[in-house]
Amino acid sequence: MATPRPFDAVLCDFDGVIRFHDQTELAELERAAGLAEGATTKVVFAPEVGLPALLGQITVEQWQDAAEAALARQVPPERARALVTAFMKTPTRVDEDVLGLLRRAQAHLPVVLVTNATLDLEDDLAWLGLAHFADEVVSSARVGATKPSLRIYEIAAERAGVPAHRCLFVDDRMENVEAARALGMTAVLFTGVPDLEAALTPLLG
């Protein structure tokens, strides 16, 4: 008798699990501006600046303008512009090991991306060659809800076509993992490829 599957869909975060950003240049610019490393990111994702972009209420260009204005309270406007531009153009890479595991999982069940993202997500996926990778993509900017709001998890399960308690959810932020668990999902905090390997072992063997 075959062993029952432990779950019927994989819901996976994008940034911090599949895509990673190299902020070396940004950190150098922050030091030159007398700012602590991470100061730009903190401003860019402050709720009053970043949330409208992640909810699809403003464009990335409008988000950049808002971030520059907010950062200009700490540094001269030209430095604020350079810092935010560096943030927006941060070099990225895709973890091929993670993609390989997810592609193996797709042979058995749907894989759905669930991500807090801007209206540019589709362009980003296409640029990375991932436009047709996931079975479904649930972007906060398209559905009007961000993680850890329970609604975005409910939408993802609906798109996968399975009940929430039959979903495996993978994310690199604990608050997002805890929200998934609150809906009855099997949820894993991603700190590296071994976490995903361990989560998928019951499925892949």
C-alpha positions in Angstrom: 0.0 0.0 0.0 1.3 3.5 -0.9 2.1 5.8 1.9 -0.4 8.8 1.9 1.1 12.1 0.9 1.7 14.4 3.8 0.4 17.4 1.9 -1.2 18.2 -1.5 0.4 21.5 -2.4 3.5 23.5 -1.7 3.1 27.2 -1.1 6.5 29.0 -1.3 7.8 32.4 -0.6 9.9 34.1 -3.3 12.4 36.6 -1.8 14.6 35.0 0.8 13.8 31.4 -0.4 14.1 31.4 -4.2 15.5 34.9 -5.0 18.3 36.6 -3.0 19.6 40.2 -3.2 23.2 41.2 -3.0 23.2 44.5 -1.0 27.0 44.9 -0.9 27.0 48.1 -2.9 24.0 49.5 -1.0 25.8 48.9 2.3 28.9 50.8 1.0 26.7 53.7 0.0 25.1 53.7 3.4 28.4 53.8 5.2 29.5 56.7 3.0 26.3 58.5 3.9 26.9 57.9 7.6 23.9 55.5 7.9 23.8 52.1 9.5 23.7 49.1 7.2 20.0 48.3 6.5 18.8 51.9 7.0 17.6 52.2 3.4 15.7 49.0 3.5 14.0 50.0 6.8 12.8 53.3 5.2 11.8 51.6 1.9 9.6 49.0 3.7 8.2 51.3 6.4 4.5 50.7 6.3 3.6 54.3 5.2 6.1 54.0 2.3 6.2 50.4 1.2 2.7 49.0 2.0 0.9 50.9 -0.8 3.3 49.4 -3.3 2.9 45.9 -1.9 -0.9 46.2 -2.0 -0.7 47.3 -5.7 -2.0 50.8 -4.9 1.0 52.6 -6.4 3.6 51.9 -9.0 7.2 51.0 -8.3 8.2 54.5 -9.6 5.8 56.1 -7.1 7.2 53.9 -4.3 10.7 55.0 -5.2 9.7 58.7 -5.1 8.1 58.1 -1.7 11.1 56.3 -0.3 13.5 59.0 -1.5 11.3 61.7 0.2 11.3 59.8 3.4 15.1 59.0 3.3 15.8 62.7 2.5 14.8 63.4 6.1 18.1 61.7 7.1 20.5 62.6 4.3 20.6 65.2 1.5 18.2 64.5 -1.4 20.9 63.5 -3.9 22.2 60.9 -1.5 18.7 59.7 -0.8 18.1 59.2 -4.5 21.3 57.3 -4.9 20.6 55.0 -2.0 17.0 54.2 -3.1 18.2 53.7 -6.7 20.8 51.2 -5.4 18.1 49.4 -3.4 15.8 49.1 -6.4 18.6 47.9 -8.7 20.2 45.5 -6.2 21.8 42.5 -8.1 19.8 39.3 -7.6 20.4 35.6 -7.9 18.2 32.6 -7.9 19.0 29.5 -5.8 19.1 26.7 -8.3 19.1 24.1 -5.5 15.8 25.4 -4.2 14.3 25.5 -7.7 15.4 21.9 -8.3 13.7 20.7 -5.2 10.5 22.6 -6.1 10.5 21.3 -9.6 10.8 17.7 -8.3 7.8 18.5 -6.0 5.9 19.7 -9.0 6.0 16.2 -10.5 3.6 15.2 -7.6 1.6 18.3 -6.7 1.1 22.0 -7.5 3.7 24.6 -6.4 2.3 28.1 -5.7 4.4 31.2 -5.1 3.0 33.4 -2.3 4.8 36.6 -2.1 4.6 40.2 -0.9 5.5 41.9 -4.1 4.9 45.0 -6.3 3.1 45.3 -9.6 6.5 44.5 -11.3 6.6 40.9 -10.1 5.6 39.4 -13.4 8.4 41.4 -15.1 10.9 40.2 -12.5 9.9 36.6 -13.0 10.2 36.9 -16.7 13.6 38.5 -16.5 14.8 35.6 -14.3 13.3 33.0 -16.7 10.7 32.0 -14.1 7.6 33.3 -15.9 6.2 29.8 -16.3 7.8 28.1 -13.3 5.0 28.1 -10.7 1.6 26.5 -11.2 0.1 29.7 -9.6 1.5 33.0 -8.4 -0.2 34.8 -5.6 1.2 38.3 -5.4 0.1 40.7 -2.7 0.0 43.6 -5.2 -2.6 41.6 -7.3 -4.8 40.2 -4.5 -4.7 43.3 -2.2 -3.5 41.4 0.9 0.0 41.0 2.3 1.5 38.3 4.5 0.9 37.7 7.3 -2.7 38.6 6.6 -4.6 35.3 6.6 -6.5 36.3 3.5 -3.5 35.8 1.2 -2.9 32.3 2.6 -6.6 31.5 1.9 -6.3 32.7 -1.6 -3.2 30.6 -2.2 -4.9 27.5 -1.0 -7.9 28.2 -3.2 -5.6 28.7 -6.2 -3.8 25.4 -5.4 -7.2 23.7 -5.2 -6.7 22.1 -1.8 -7.8 22.8 1.8 -5.4 24.9 3.9 -4.6 22.0 6.2 -3.3 20.0 3.2 -0.7 22.7 2.3 3.0 22.9 3.0 4.0 26.6 3.4 7.7 27.7 3.3 8.9 31.2 4.2 12.0 32.9 5.6 10.0 35.1 8.1 8.7 33.6 11.3 5.6 35.8 11.5 4.5 34.5 8.1 5.2 30.9 9.1 3.1 31.4 12.3 0.2 32.8 10.3 0.2 29.8 8.0 0.2 27.5 11.1 -2.8 29.4 12.4 -4.7 28.2 9.4 -3.7 24.7 9.9 -1.0 24.5 7.3 2.3 22.6 7.7 4.7 25.5 7.8 8.5 25.6 7.7 10.8 28.4 8.5 13.4 28.6 5.7 17.0 29.3 6.8 18.7 27.3 4.0 18.3 24.5 1.5 18.3 21.7 4.2 15.1 23.1 5.6 13.3 22.6 2.3 14.9 19.2 1.7 13.7 18.0 5.1 10.2 19.3 4.5 9.9 17.6 1.1 11.5 14.3 2.1 8.2 12.7 3.0 7.0 13.5 -0.5 10.2 12.9 -2.5 11.9 10.2 -0.5 
